[in-house]
Amino acid sequence: MFKQKRIALLVAGLLLLAGCNGGSSADVSGDVSQGTTSQTTTTSGGGSKERVRLSVWGSSAEEPLYHKHAAEFQEKHPEINFSISYADVGEADAATNVLQDVSTAADVFFFADDQLPTMQAREVIAKLPKGYANKVKERDIASAAENASSAVDDELYAFPVTNDNGYMLIYNKAFLTETDVETLEGIMAKTTAEHQFVVDMGNGYYATSFIQYLCDITYNPITRLHTTNFNSAEAVDALQGVSNLLKPRVDNGFKSVDFNGAALDDLSDANGNKVIAAVTGVWNTELLKEKLGENLGAAKLPTFKSANGTTVQWGSFAGSKLVGVKSSSNNLGWALAFADYITDEAAQRYRFETNGWGPSNKNLLADEELLADHVTLKALGAQAPYAISQAKSVGSKFWDNAAIVGNFLWKGPASEESPQTLQATLDAFVDALTK
């Protein structure tokens, strides 16, 4: 049973009027009234107010923003008594707790997009009514809307709140130039035993990323099987090219370690700049600024040469944080309205300025002044055309099997019993995902 870590109870007024946040009168009023259970209370002045209860799950970092947004509702719409409870349940844990006991799950919850297929298959998350779905498509970038939609019916099931769950290249400008980082060959030409390039090859999140733009992979959450050509001749040639570059340089220009650990510290002068480039995400931005200052550089992932000399663009995963609504909520209409409000342009702007969460809103992503000092987020945007949707592309079988491929590229066969060639390793990988 889920145990709440912290509860913040706030009573606020809420009345979502027709046209609020840009929706049409018909769309919004229809959405709010859907599945709503309420009570009427009498005020001291003799009037009556509708009372609606909602619960919200989010991370501890989100709680101060929740208080702000709920207070804004109270000031703007005092005609409704709106009682909201908030619990500290992070995005990574949302689906687990919803599925564990849906009767006690929050009405509104933040979650990572790779949890959507499971919740949709179990019918515990509400499909967005047409009015809200249209608003999402209008205000959020296409990749974020895709991350919030189902691979089964292509319908939207959540409101995007970020589009920053991905990775790019970061580097030390004291050692590498913009030209150097355009290619993997250029990076490796500048690395040494004292100044290395880091990729966590044993982590399935990165392991097969080299071919994720070159090749195709999709996941069916109903059959729990993948469709992919990751063992094609093109895939073998590309990954052999990567192996030819990295394997001979292990500990002499290249390291496969978790960058979020000691390798992050090795960026700094205090540790001798043992790492001068790495693949990571925007979650490390503040630490990167602290360690590198003006020498922090960021770019899309580089190209590299396959074994047959073809230029290949290094791919990646892309993902979003989303806000979903429980399908069995007693106040479904109000829950949808609140989820919509806390993910609109104004809310995303405040969230970015306060917590550094990268927005999914089109207007904010086009605001050069807003993003001027956020080099990692701009680099992630440059990588976006070469990224695939994590939620729609892979399922749970992918991660450990991808890690086997990644480790083969720099270490070779894991044992005498395991596949001895790259082709055999990729064939085993595809078999594990498709059968």
N, C-alpha and C positions, 0 to 999 in steps of 0.2 A: 504494500500500500504506500502510495506516495506520501511523504511527510513534508509538509511545508516548512521551509527554512525561516521565512519571514513573511509576515502579513502586514500590509499597510491598508487601512480602511479609510476611504474618503467618501463623503457624501457630497454629491454635486448635483446641480440642476442641468437637465439636458432636454432640449426639444429640437430635433433636427428638422428645420423648416424646408419647404419645397425649394429646390434650387441650391441648397447648401453645397459648398465645395464644387460648384459648377455643374451639378447634375440637373436634369430636367425635373419638373414637378412630378410628372407621372412616374419616372424612374425611382426617385428617392422616396416618395411617399409609399410606393408599393413595396420597396425593400424594407423600410422601417417597420411597417405593419406586419410583415411576414413572421409568423410564429412567435408573437409577442404575448407574454403573460405579465399582467401588471395588477397593482392594487391602487385604490384611490384613498387618499388621506385628506383630512380637513385641516385647513390652516387656521391660525388664530383670527384671521379676518373673515372667516366664514367660507372662503373659497375652497375648492378641492384641487389636489395635485395628484397626478399619476406617479406611482413609485415603481421603479424598475431596478432590479438587482443584477449585477454582472460581476464576473470574476475574470482577472487577467493574469497571465503568466508571462514573465520576461526575466531578463538577467538583472543583476543588481545595478549594472551601469544604466539600465533603462528606467529604473524606478523614479529618479528625479524628474525625468522627462514626462513620465506618466502623471505625476502630480501636477505638473505644469499644464498638460493637455486637459486633464479632468477639471482643473480650476477654470480654464478658459471656457469649457462647456458650461460650468456653473454660472459664470458671469454673463454669458451670451444667451443662455436659455434657462431662466429660473423657474419656468412653469412646471418642470418635471423634477421630482425627487429621484435622483439617480445615485444608487449606492453601489460603489465599486470596491472590490477587494483585490489586492495585488500580492502575488507570491513570487519569490525569487526562484524561478525555474528557467535555466538557460536554454538557448536554442538547441543545443545538442541533446538535451534530455526531454524535450517536449513530447515527441512521438511515443517514447517509451512510457511516459507517465499517462498520456492520453489513452493508450491502448491497455495499460494495466488496469485502469478502472475509469471508464468513460463517464460514469455517473458522477464522479467527483472531479472530473477534469474541468479546467477553466473554460469559460465561454469564448475568450479571445486569447490567443497564444502566439508568441514568436517562435519560429522554428527554422532549421536549415532546409533548403529545398530538396535535398536527397531523401528526406523523410516523407515527402508528399506521396510517392507511389504507394507506400505501405498504408498510410492513413486513408488514401482514396479507395484502395482495394477493400479496406475494412469499413468503409462508408461512415467514418467518424468525423470527417471534415466537410463543411458545407461548400457546395458549388456556388460560385458568385452569380447572383441574378444578373440579367442582361445589363441593367443600368450601371452597376458597379464594374462589370467586366469591360464595358465600353470605356469607362473612365480610366481604368488601368491601362488599356491599350492606347489611349490618347495621351496620358501624362508620363508613362514609364517607357523606357527604351525596349525595343523588341526582344532582346535577349532576356531581360528581366521578366517580361510577360511570358516568355516561353518557359522560363524556370518555374513560374507559378501555375503552369498549365499541366494537364495530365497527358501522358503518352497514349492513354487508352482512348479517350474521347476528344482530346485537344481542347477541352473546356478549362476555364480558369477556376482555380480552387483557393486562391490566396491573393493577398495584396503585397506586392514587392515593397521592401523597405530599404534594401541595399542591393548593389550589384558588384560588390567588391570581394567576393569569395573566389579568388583565383590567384595566379602567381605570375611573376615576371622576373627579369634579371635586375639585380642591384650590383653596383660595383663602386670601387674606390677610384675617383677621378685623378688621384695622384699617381696611379699606376696604369690606368687604362683610359683610352680616348673613346670618343663616340664612334670613330671608325673601327677601332679594335673590337668593340662589342657588337658590331653588326654580324659577325660570324663566330662560330665556335672555334674555328681555326685561329682567328685573330686573338681570341681570349687566351687560348692555350699557348700561343707563341710568346705571351708575356708572363705566363705563370712559371714558378720555380718551386723548389722544395720549401722555400721560406714564404712564398706568396702564392697561395693556392686558390683553385676554383672548387666550389662545393655544390654538389647535388646529392640529395638523399635518395640514392638509387634503390635502396631496400624498402622504400615507402611507396606503396602502390599508387599514391596520389601523384607522384612524379615519374614513376618507373617507366611507363610506356608513353609518356607525353611526347617524346620525340616524333612519333608517328601518328599522333592523334589528329593532326590536320591533314596528313597525307592519306590516311586510311579511314575506314568507316566502322562505327560500332553503335548499336542501339540495344536497348533493354526493354523486355516486355514484362511488366510487373505481375501479369496474370500467370504466364507460364514460368516466370522467373528464369528465363533463358535469354541469352544475348544472340545477336546476329552481327558477325564481324568478319573482316578480311585481314585481320592483324597477322596472319601467317602467309600473306601473299609474297610474291617475289620482290615487289617494291618495298614491302615492310622489311624483309630480310636484308636487302641491299642498304636501306637507310640505317637500320640498327647496327649492321656490320660496320658502317662508316663511323658511327658513334663509338662503338667498341674499339675500333682501330685508333681513334683519337685519345680515348680516356684510359683504357686498360694499361698501355705501356707507361702511363704517367702517374700511376697510383702512388701517392705520398711524395711525388716529385712534380707537383703542379696540379694534381687532382685528388680530391677526397670525397668519399661517400659517407657522410655523417649527417646527423640531424642538425640542421643549421640553427634551430631554435635553442640549442644548448650551448656547448663550449665554443662552437664555431662562430656564433654571434659575437662573443667576447673577443675572438681572435681578429675581428675587424679593426680593433682599436690600436693606437700607437703603443699603449701600455703593454699590449701583448705582442707587439712587433709586426702588426699587419700580416699575420700568418694567412689570413683570408683576404683576397682582394676582389672576389666576385662570387655570387651565389644566386641560387634560385629560391625565391621566397615570396611571401604575400604582403599585403599592406598592413597586416596586423603587427608587423615589426617596425612600422614607420617611425614612431617616436624614439625607439631604441636606436634605430639606424641614424637618425638625426643627431642623437646624443653622442654616438661613437664616431661618426664621420663628419658631422657639421657640413661645411660647404663642399666637402669632397664627396658627398653622397651623390651618386649617379644612379639612374634607373632607366630601363629601356625594355622594349618588347624582347622576348626570347630570340636568340640569334638564329640564323640559318646555318646549315652545315652541309658537307658533301657526303653523299652516299658512297658505298664501296665502288660503284661504277661511275662516280664523278658527277652525278646529278645533284643540283642544289635542292635542299629540302628545308622548308620552314618548320621550326620546332613548334609543336602545338601545346595545348594545355587544357585544363578544365576551367569552366566558368560556373559560378553559382551565385545564389542570392540568399539573403535572409528574408523570410516572408512572415506575414501575419495571417493566421488562419482563424476560422470560427468553427466551433463545435457544431456539428449538424443537428444534435439533439438539444441544443440550448433552449431553455424555456423562453428566452427573449432573443430569438434569432435575429429579428429585424434590427433591434438596438445594438446587438453585438456586431453586426455587419456595419452599421453606421459608425460605431466607435473605431472599429478596425480601419475603416476608410479614412477617418479623420486623422488618426495617428500615423498614417503613411502618405499623406498628401504632400504637396511641395513645401509648404511652410514647415511642416513637422520634419521632413527630411533635411531641410536646410538647418534647422536648429540642432538636429541630431548630429549632422556633420560638424557643425561649429563647436558642439559640446563634447561629443565622443569620438569624432573623426571617422564615423561610419560613412563609407562611400555611397553616395546616393544612386538611385536608379531613375530618378526623375529627369526627363529630357532637358528641361530648362536649366536645372542645376548643373548637369554635366556639360552644358554648353556655356556656362558662366566662367570665362577665363580668369576673371578677377578672383572668384571664389576659390578656384583650384590652383592659383598661381604658385603657391608654395608647396603644393602636394605632388612632388615629382613621382612618387610611387603610384599614386592613383592615376596620373596621366599615362604612366608606362603601362599600367594594367589596361587602360583604354586602348592603347596602341596594340596590345596583345589580343584584345577582344575578337577581332576578325578571325583569329587562328585558334580560338578556344571552342570546345564543345560543351554542351550542357551536361553537367555531372548528373543531375536528377534523371534526365531522359536517356543517358547513354550507358550507365553502368548500374549493376546491382551488387548485392553483398558478396557474390562469388568472385567478383573482379579483383578486389584489393590484394588478397594474399597471393593469388596466382600472378598478378601483375608484378608483385615484388620479386617473384622467382625470376621473371624475365629481366627485371632491372639488375638484380644481383649477377645474373649470368653475363651481362654486358661488361662488367668490370672485374669479375672474379672467375668466370668460366663455370664449368659444371659443378654443381653442389656436391655430388658424390659420384662414384662409379656406376651407381644404379640409376641416376637421373639422366635426362637427355644430354647427349654429348656435343651436339651441334646447335647452332642458333635456330636453324630451320626446325629441328626436332623439338626444341624448347618452345618455339612459337606454336607448333602443331599441338603440343600438349596443353598449352595455354588456351588455345581456341577450343579444343575438345572439352576442357573443364568448364568453359563458359557457355557452350552451345548444346551440351548433352545432359 
